[in-house]
Amino acid sequence: MEKPYINVGIITGKEISFSLNGKYVTRNGDAQTGILKASMATNGKILLGLEEMESIEFIPEDNNCSFTLHNVTIGISYHWERQEVQTFIGRLKLITDGKNVIAINIVPVEDYLVSVISSEMSATSSVEFLKSHAVISRSWLLAQIENRDKKSVHKYLQENIIKDENCIIRWYDREDHTLFDVCADDHCQRYQGITRATNLSVAKAVKETEGMVLMYGNEICDARFSKCCGGVSETFDTCWEDKDYPYLQPVIDDSENNELPDLSIEENAEKWIRTSPDAFCNTHDEKVLKQILNNYDQETTDFYRWQVKYSQKEISELIHRKTGIDFGEIKDLVTIQRGKSGRISRLKIVGTKRTVIIGKELEIRRALSESHLFSSAFVVDKTEASDSVQSDFVITGAGWGHGVGLCQIGAAMMGEKGYSYDKILLHYYKDAEIRKVY
């Protein structure tokens, strides 16, 4: 395989302001530099200055060039959502979907990875952890491109919602990106250009693992990862398509050979979530957390076990607003199905007006929070009022994120404890192999 380039969608809007820091040339040889603005013309084309065009690409003349995009939204729909000014190397391409201008960064995969690792976490962690993250980020990315390029790619993704009057099962993956390879936000992998890519240990980790990916058989692994598994990692089908990956199986996040509890059984899940078993990711080590969490991630202090409380008025209004369904007052939240980490994939919402089953895990998290509940591994306690209508709901949960694949906080602790990057990877991705493909 040749060293690949990646097309990253950064920002979409009716108008995009940007600065070319250095001399750039377009495909027709025009030189450009300085502050520019691109907007949508009435005919669906891009208006740049007085010129209308379908698309335009700015190519840097040397390696010292960069471009800056203003008002880039990060953490879209999450509790840390905000706007930033971000700077990137590589090419800048502007295209349109007919309604908005889209800014795309065309950059070598290895340069992209340096930024991803710095953007996903603070870049002062152990080199072994950073190397493990370089391998999984590279694997995930190349697997997405490989799958997209197959003739039968993503036919199932047109069927990512099953809906009738009593049941809504929906999952969210990256299938909506048809104009570029990946986006720059948490929907894919956080990518913030050279805004945070300033740590030499990150570049070292990427360089030392150049071209290395996780493979199972002859396929590159779809190497998912999340912040904190909560003690046990989850299977792919709990969160996305009903597909079984042998390397994405439940793993107890501990160095001891503890027996893995079947957390799909309600009694086991409740006991697990209400206690705090030992695990690599069960830590409040500020030194390690500061190494792997950006400032806005550090705003979350309880992630291994957490709790939220809603009054009847709060939860009924929240669920109505987030689902678009008027359940009336909420009588109960009933677990119908759990995955192997205890994450709920089917939840019955019982109201005075309607009863509906929702899933999968992200749909559940979105229904029960203004942004995203930390995870769907939770149990519910209710305070009964009158006429079987509850006055308060207390949700006690485990973990942060979908829990599939590598647990970032657990892996960081493994690195801190002296585990090598290959030991870290093969702890979370069972029976996978590490191979160099370019």
C-alpha distance (Angstrom), angle and dihedral (degrees) to the residues before:
residue distance angle dihedral
M1 . . .
E2 3.80 . .
K3 3.79 118.5 .
P4 3.80 102.1 -84.8
Y5 3.79 133.0 -138.7
I6 3.80 122.7 -139.5
N7 3.83 131.9 -145.0
V8 3.82 109.2 -142.0
G9 3.81 121.0 -169.2
I10 3.82 106.2 -140.6
I11 3.80 109.6 170.0
T12 3.81 138.7 0.6
G13 3.78 124.9 -162.8
K14 3.79 148.7 126.5
E15 3.79 87.1 -99.8
I16 3.80 131.4 21.1
S17 3.80 124.9 -166.2
F18 3.79 117.8 -159.3
S19 3.79 142.9 161.7
L20 3.80 126.2 -138.7
N21 3.81 105.0 -146.1
G22 3.79 99.7 -158.5
K23 3.77 134.6 -0.6
Y24 3.81 118.0 -39.9
V25 3.79 128.7 177.8
T26 3.80 129.7 -154.2
R27 3.79 126.8 -135.9
N28 3.80 90.7 -94.2
G29 3.82 91.4 53.3
D30 3.81 99.6 -103.1
A31 3.81 114.6 147.1
Q32 3.80 119.0 -131.9
T33 3.79 135.0 -178.1
G34 3.81 139.8 150.7
I35 3.81 131.9 33.5
L36 3.81 117.2 -13.1
K37 3.79 138.3 170.4
A38 3.81 128.7 -150.8
S39 3.79 122.6 -167.0
M40 3.79 140.7 168.9
A41 3.78 116.5 -88.5
T42 3.83 120.1 -145.5
N43 3.82 90.6 -107.5
G44 3.83 92.9 58.9
K45 3.81 95.1 -101.4
I46 3.82 129.6 117.8
L47 3.79 116.2 -95.3
L48 3.82 113.0 -150.0
G49 3.79 110.9 172.9
L50 3.80 103.7 -44.7
E51 3.80 95.1 -29.7
E52 3.80 125.6 97.5
M53 3.81 120.3 -153.9
E54 3.81 143.8 161.6
S55 3.81 92.2 -126.5
I56 3.79 141.2 -22.6
E57 3.80 133.8 -155.9
F58 3.81 125.3 -154.7
I59 3.82 113.8 -154.0
P60 3.84 119.4 -164.0
E61 3.78 116.1 -125.1
D62 3.82 93.6 -145.7
N63 3.81 142.6 4.8
N64 3.81 92.5 -95.0
C65 3.79 92.3 68.5
S66 3.80 123.5 102.0
F67 3.78 137.0 164.6
T68 3.80 129.9 -140.0
L69 3.81 126.0 -145.2
H70 3.80 120.6 -159.4
N71 3.82 127.8 -144.4
V72 3.79 96.5 16.9
T73 3.82 108.7 173.5
I74 3.80 115.5 -139.0
G75 3.81 129.8 -174.6
I76 3.82 91.0 28.1
S77 3.84 109.3 -155.3
Y78 3.81 91.8 -3.9
H79 3.80 125.9 113.8
W80 3.82 91.8 -103.7
E81 3.83 96.0 52.1
R82 3.81 112.2 148.4
Q83 3.80 143.0 137.4
E84 3.79 126.6 -101.0
V85 3.78 141.2 178.7
Q86 3.80 107.3 -119.3
T87 3.80 134.6 -171.8
F88 3.81 127.5 -151.0
I89 3.79 141.4 -174.9
G90 3.80 124.8 -142.6
R91 3.78 127.1 44.2
L92 3.79 127.6 -26.2
K93 3.79 117.3 -144.3
L94 3.80 123.9 -173.9
I95 3.80 118.3 -159.2
T96 3.79 135.3 159.9
D97 3.78 134.9 -132.5
G98 3.80 89.2 -157.6
K99 3.80 93.6 -94.0
N100 3.81 105.8 46.7
V101 3.78 142.2 25.1
I102 3.81 112.7 -112.7
A103 3.81 122.0 -157.0
I104 3.80 113.7 -149.7
N105 3.79 127.3 -172.1
I106 3.82 114.5 -147.9
V107 3.79 107.0 -158.8
P108 3.85 139.7 152.1
V109 3.80 112.3 -90.3
E110 3.82 93.0 -120.4
D111 3.83 92.1 54.0
Y112 3.81 89.0 46.4
L113 3.80 89.9 53.8
V114 3.80 93.5 53.0
S115 3.79 88.0 57.6
V116 3.82 95.6 41.7
I117 3.78 92.9 55.2
S118 3.80 91.3 46.8
S119 3.82 91.3 44.8
E120 3.80 95.9 46.0
M121 3.81 92.9 53.2
S122 3.77 143.0 -8.5
A123 3.76 106.8 -72.2
T124 3.81 101.5 -131.2
S125 3.79 98.3 89.4
S126 3.79 125.7 116.6
V127 3.80 115.4 -64.0
E128 3.82 90.7 -123.1
F129 3.79 91.5 57.8
L130 3.79 91.2 46.3
K131 3.81 90.0 50.1
S132 3.80 91.2 51.3
H133 3.80 89.9 51.0
A134 3.79 91.7 48.8
V135 3.80 90.0 55.8
I136 3.81 95.6 48.4
S137 3.81 94.3 43.4
R138 3.81 89.9 50.8
S139 3.80 91.4 45.3
W140 3.79 94.7 49.6
L141 3.79 92.4 47.6
L142 3.81 96.7 48.1
A143 3.80 91.1 43.8
Q144 3.81 90.4 56.1
I145 3.80 91.9 50.3
E146 3.81 91.7 44.8
N147 3.80 92.3 50.5
R148 3.80 93.1 45.7
D149 3.78 91.6 53.3
K150 3.82 93.7 54.0
K151 3.79 113.6 102.2
S152 3.80 93.0 -124.7
V153 3.79 93.5 44.8
H154 3.79 120.4 152.1
K155 3.80 98.8 -15.3
Y156 3.78 85.7 141.4
L157 3.77 90.9 54.1
Q158 3.79 89.5 73.9
E159 3.80 85.0 65.4
N160 3.79 99.1 53.0
I161 3.77 93.1 126.7
I162 3.79 129.6 60.7
K163 3.77 111.0 -172.9
D164 3.79 141.3 170.9
E165 3.78 132.8 144.2
N166 3.82 92.5 -79.4
C167 3.81 103.3 34.0
I168 3.83 137.6 43.0
I169 3.81 116.2 -177.9
R170 3.80 112.9 175.8
W171 3.77 134.9 161.0
Y172 3.77 131.9 -171.6
D173 3.77 125.9 -142.9
R174 3.80 134.3 150.3
E175 3.81 97.5 -79.8
D176 3.80 94.4 114.0
H177 3.83 92.3 71.9
T178 3.79 104.4 94.5
L179 3.82 99.5 142.0
F180 3.83 97.9 53.3
D181 3.81 139.2 15.4
V182 3.81 101.1 -108.0
C183 3.78 139.0 -10.0
A184 3.79 123.3 -119.1
D185 3.81 97.8 -121.1
D186 3.81 137.5 78.1
H187 3.81 90.3 -80.1
C188 3.82 85.1 78.6
Q189 3.82 114.9 -0.5
R190 3.79 127.1 -40.2
Y191 3.78 107.8 -101.9
Q192 3.79 120.2 175.0
G193 3.79 102.7 165.1
I194 3.79 115.6 -130.5
T195 3.81 91.3 -29.0
R196 3.82 89.0 104.7
A197 3.81 103.1 8.0
T198 3.79 94.7 106.7
N199 3.82 103.4 113.1
L200 3.80 117.7 102.2
S201 3.81 92.2 -153.9
V202 3.81 89.7 63.8
A203 3.80 92.5 52.8
K204 3.81 88.3 46.5
A205 3.82 92.0 51.7
V206 3.80 92.4 49.7
K207 3.81 92.8 45.6
E208 3.81 93.5 49.2
T209 3.81 91.3 51.9
E210 3.83 96.8 38.5
G211 3.80 110.7 158.2
M212 3.81 93.5 1.1
V213 3.80 118.4 136.6
L214 3.78 139.3 166.8
M215 3.79 112.6 -105.9
Y216 3.78 135.7 -173.7
G217 3.78 110.0 -163.0
N218 3.80 106.5 -41.6
E219 3.79 96.5 -26.5
I220 3.80 130.0 90.6
C221 3.80 108.9 -118.9
D222 3.79 120.3 -108.4
A223 3.81 87.5 -128.7
R224 3.80 105.7 -163.1
F225 3.81 122.7 -175.5
S226 3.80 139.6 -177.8
K227 3.81 138.4 -171.4
C228 3.81 100.7 -102.3
C229 3.80 128.1 -2.2
G230 3.81 93.0 -159.2
G231 3.79 92.2 -124.5
V232 3.83 101.4 -49.1
S233 3.80 128.7 52.7
E234 3.81 121.6 -128.7
T235 3.81 135.3 -125.2
F236 3.79 122.1 -108.6
D237 3.81 96.7 -116.9
T238 3.82 94.0 59.7
C239 3.80 88.6 67.0
W240 3.80 107.7 25.0
E241 3.80 141.0 3.7
D242 3.82 118.7 -3.3
K243 3.78 91.6 -102.4
D244 3.79 129.7 127.8
Y245 3.81 119.6 -138.4
P246 3.84 112.9 -168.8
Y247 3.82 90.8 -147.1
L248 3.84 94.1 50.9
Q249 3.79 99.2 65.5
P250 3.83 129.0 134.3
V251 3.80 112.0 -76.6
I252 3.78 125.3 -174.7
D253 3.80 105.8 -128.5
D254 3.78 97.4 -132.1
S255 3.80 138.2 99.1
E256 3.79 92.5 -132.1
N257 3.80 120.6 86.8
N258 3.78 91.7 -113.6
E259 3.79 119.0 166.9
L260 3.80 110.4 -104.9
P261 3.81 109.6 -118.7
D262 3.81 117.0 -136.1
L263 3.78 97.9 -116.7
S264 3.79 92.5 -179.8
I265 3.82 84.0 80.0
E266 3.79 108.3 86.7
E267 3.80 96.6 -137.3
N268 3.82 92.1 51.7
A269 3.80 92.6 45.0
E270 3.78 93.4 51.0
K271 3.80 92.8 50.2
W272 3.83 91.3 46.7
I273 3.80 95.3 48.9
R274 3.80 95.2 44.5
T275 3.81 91.7 53.2
S276 3.79 131.8 53.2
P277 3.84 109.0 -126.9
D278 3.79 120.7 -168.6
A279 3.79 113.8 -89.4
F280 3.78 138.9 149.6
C281 3.82 88.6 -108.0
N282 3.82 93.3 48.5
T283 3.77 94.3 94.8
H284 3.78 142.5 120.0
D285 3.80 92.6 -172.4
E286 3.81 99.2 147.0
K287 3.78 92.1 -163.0
V288 3.81 92.5 58.6
L289 3.80 95.3 38.7
K290 3.81 91.2 52.4
Q291 3.79 88.5 50.9
I292 3.80 94.8 56.5
L293 3.81 105.3 26.5
N294 3.77 125.2 73.2
N295 3.79 118.4 -134.3
Y296 3.81 93.7 -93.2
D297 3.82 91.2 47.4
Q298 3.80 88.8 53.5
E299 3.80 87.1 62.7
T300 3.82 83.5 79.7
T301 3.82 108.9 74.6
D302 3.82 102.4 166.0
F303 3.77 113.5 53.8
Y304 3.82 108.6 130.3
R305 3.82 89.4 59.9
W306 3.79 122.6 4.1
Q307 3.79 141.8 164.6
V308 3.81 138.0 -151.4
K309 3.79 128.4 -175.2
Y310 3.81 129.1 -153.6
S311 3.78 131.6 -174.6
Q312 3.81 117.3 -136.3
K313 3.79 90.4 -102.5
E314 3.82 92.4 49.1
I315 3.80 96.8 48.1
S316 3.81 96.8 42.9
E317 3.81 92.0 49.2
L318 3.81 91.9 43.6
I319 3.80 95.6 51.2
H320 3.81 91.4 44.3
R321 3.79 91.3 51.3
K322 3.80 96.2 44.0
T323 3.83 98.9 42.7
G324 3.79 99.9 31.0
I325 3.82 88.5 -130.2
D326 3.80 122.6 119.9
F327 3.80 103.3 -138.3
G328 3.80 92.7 167.9
E329 3.78 110.5 -139.9
I330 3.80 114.3 -6.2
K331 3.80 112.4 -113.5
D332 3.80 99.8 174.8
L333 3.81 147.9 -10.4
V334 3.80 107.6 -143.3
T335 3.80 125.4 -169.8
I336 3.81 110.8 -131.7
Q337 3.80 100.1 170.4
R338 3.81 137.1 7.4
G339 3.77 132.5 -167.8
K340 3.80 124.8 -129.5
S341 3.82 93.3 -84.6
G342 3.79 92.7 51.1
R343 3.81 93.1 -100.9
I344 3.79 111.4 146.4
S345 3.81 114.6 -121.0
R346 3.83 96.5 173.1
L347 3.81 121.5 37.5
K348 3.81 125.3 177.9
I349 3.79 113.4 -145.4
V350 3.80 109.0 -158.4
G351 3.80 115.4 -161.9
T352 3.77 136.1 169.3
K353 3.83 89.0 -109.4
R354 3.81 105.5 28.1
T355 3.79 142.1 14.6
V356 3.82 117.1 -155.5
I357 3.80 134.5 167.0
I358 3.83 113.9 -136.6
G359 3.82 133.1 -172.0
K360 2.98 170.0 -169.6
E361 3.79 114.1 61.8
L362 3.82 99.3 -94.0
E363 3.80 92.5 45.4
I364 3.81 87.8 54.8
R365 3.81 92.5 47.7
R366 3.80 91.4 49.6
A367 3.81 93.0 49.6
L368 3.81 93.0 54.2
S369 3.80 101.7 44.8
E370 3.79 140.6 45.9
S371 3.82 87.4 -120.6
H372 3.82 115.2 1.2
L373 3.78 128.1 -35.4
F374 3.81 106.2 -122.6
S375 3.82 91.0 -109.7
S376 3.79 141.6 -25.5
A377 3.83 92.0 -115.6
F378 3.78 96.8 104.7
V379 3.79 146.6 121.0
V380 3.80 126.4 -143.5
D381 3.79 130.5 -134.2
K382 3.79 119.4 -168.1
T383 3.78 134.2 -161.7
E384 3.78 108.6 -146.5
A385 3.78 119.2 -137.9
S386 3.80 118.0 170.7
D387 3.81 138.2 -40.0
S388 3.85 89.7 19.3
V389 3.80 91.0 -65.7
Q390 3.80 113.9 131.7
S391 3.78 121.4 -129.7
D392 3.82 98.1 -158.4
F393 3.80 137.2 17.9
V394 3.81 121.2 -157.2
I395 3.81 115.0 -166.2
T396 3.82 115.5 -161.5
G397 3.78 114.1 -170.1
A398 3.79 147.7 176.7
G399 3.79 130.6 -136.1
W400 3.79 137.6 -1.3
G401 3.79 118.6 -98.8
H402 3.80 135.1 -0.7
G403 3.81 93.4 -47.7
V404 3.82 96.7 -139.3
G405 3.81 118.3 141.1
L406 3.79 121.7 -19.9
C407 3.81 119.1 21.7
Q408 3.82 104.8 -142.8
I409 3.79 96.9 -155.0
G410 3.81 91.5 43.7
A411 3.80 92.2 47.7
A412 3.82 90.9 48.5
M413 3.79 89.8 53.7
M414 3.82 89.8 48.9
G415 3.80 89.1 53.2
E416 3.80 90.2 48.9
K417 3.81 89.4 51.6
G418 3.81 91.4 54.8
Y419 3.81 103.3 -98.6
S420 3.81 114.7 151.0
Y421 3.81 119.8 -121.3
D422 3.81 93.5 -107.0
K423 3.83 91.3 51.8
I424 3.81 89.3 50.1
L425 3.80 92.6 50.0
L426 3.78 96.2 46.3
H427 3.80 90.5 47.9
Y428 3.81 90.6 63.4
Y429 3.83 101.3 28.9
K430 3.79 106.0 50.7
D431 3.83 118.0 -150.3
A432 3.81 93.0 0.5
E433 3.82 122.1 132.7
I434 3.79 131.2 -140.8
R435 3.81 111.7 -130.3
K436 3.80 135.6 170.7
V437 3.84 109.6 -126.8
Y438 3.82 99.2 174.4
